Amino acid sequence: MAAQQPDWGYNPNAYPDEHVIYVGLVDDQGSAVQSFNDNTYLGAFIDGECRGIAEVSQKSVSDTKTIYYFALRVKGSDTDNGKAISFRLSIPGANMSYIYNDLKPAANAVTYTNKKTTGTLSDLFPLKFIQPLYYGFTQETVSVKVGEQINLLDYITFEPANANIPELNWNMYEESENVIIEGNKLTAIKSTGKYGSVGVFPKLWDMKNTGQYSDINIRVIQPATSIELRDEYKNGITVNLGDTAALNTVLRSGYTTAPADCNEELTWKSSDETAIRPMEGNDIGKFEPVKTGTYTMTLSGENASVDLKVTVIKPVEYINPVGRVKEIKMYIGDNLLDILPSGYKVMPEDATDRSVRYEVLPSYNQDQEFKYNEILEDNGSEGIFARKPGRARIAIISNQNPQASCTYEVIVKDGPTNITFKQEEMTFLMPIKDTDKWDISED
């Protein structure tokens, strides 16, 4: 016991008197515990100070029965009379000793009394001791915020459930600057990163000495103090109906957080979950835009949040010319905008933005040299006017989807300045059959 005495601070000469206690350990049924390793010790404490230590002894009371007991001489003085005595048990095993605190009296509690003897060899003072056989943890990983402290005892379990819990010494697989452990208290110091953790385990082998042991991973969380959208998303985003890839790409990486080592699990929430719907199954955490309109997505942590405006549209898919017309014929001075709106159709008809713009396309001369079109003159909102005879091209382009467009050839001619008849009165003979062609242009 020499190694234990300094740890427990026992000095047999520090007090003049003593209280002798003959102790026997019993289980939860009150039956005597009959199996002990050598070098098993019981300590008695008053006001947290070790006042007595006794090694387990045994005595054969018959050919078939042996009793195990501890003869404790608890040191004290007159000032200790009436004070409670607590007990600790030290059992060696697997190259280490297990210390069990606060063994509870199975009968009435004993208090210190000078020159008193409690219990006898035939009637030992019973202390309840239920030795644990196995231990484990309630969960694989515990998340702790930077600056937070947890009691590791809250996460360790023993079998049987009502067993006395040994005094635990904790260790880490590798030295870590992320946590500090003092006693059973763990204090989180620094973030362990997005996926990192610190492996922590008690210096305990499986109580059955099978060589098995358990550990628990401590993940240190640094909450965000601020969340900001990236510059390109501060005015919001526009996504097509059903385009989950575009939406979730922004939700995943469209923001920054502070401090730099923030690893808090931030969550998005839609202002209207019937319009921007949370996905399920393997896509939990993602969202699907299922209704057109403008909504707000909010990214939140414990101490910070940010809002993202999301406009969901049904896109224009194509623009079709109406009918079989491939060319538009007009005279100098005509406004092309008086003709065009009836010449195309934007599809689908329920697209969110069916507006278009017109673009006069450049042309090439006979040497295939690029030149700007001089046939049509674009005067903006006033119109597109025919200025010279010739051929030109005009493109109708969707404002919402520039990939959707169609093109017309435009032929500009000199228009007639007036119309006259060659004679004041003309007579026409109908052809014999209505199906015969007849031409009066010469007249």
Secondary structure, DSSP 4 states (H G I P E B T S, - for coil): -TTHHHHHT--TTS-SEEEEEEEEEE-TTSPBP----TT-EEEEEETTEEEEEEE-EEEE-SSS-EEEEEEEEEEE-GGGTT-B-EEEEEEEETTEEEEE--PEESSSPPB--TT-EE--SSSPEEEE-----EEEES-SEEEEETT-EEEGGGGEEEESTTSPPBP--EEESS--SSEEEETTEEEE-S--TTT--EEEEES---TT-SS----EEEEEE---SEEEE-GGGTT-EEEETT-HHHHHHHHHHSEEEESTT-----EEEES-TTTEEEP-GGGTT-EEE-S-EEEEEEEE-SS-EEEEEEEEEPPP-EEEESTT--EEEEETT-BGGGTGGGSEEEESTT-S---EEEEEEPEE-TT--EE---SEEE-GGG-EEE-SSEEEEEEEEESS-TT-EEEEEEEEEPPPS----SSS----PPPSSTTS----TT-
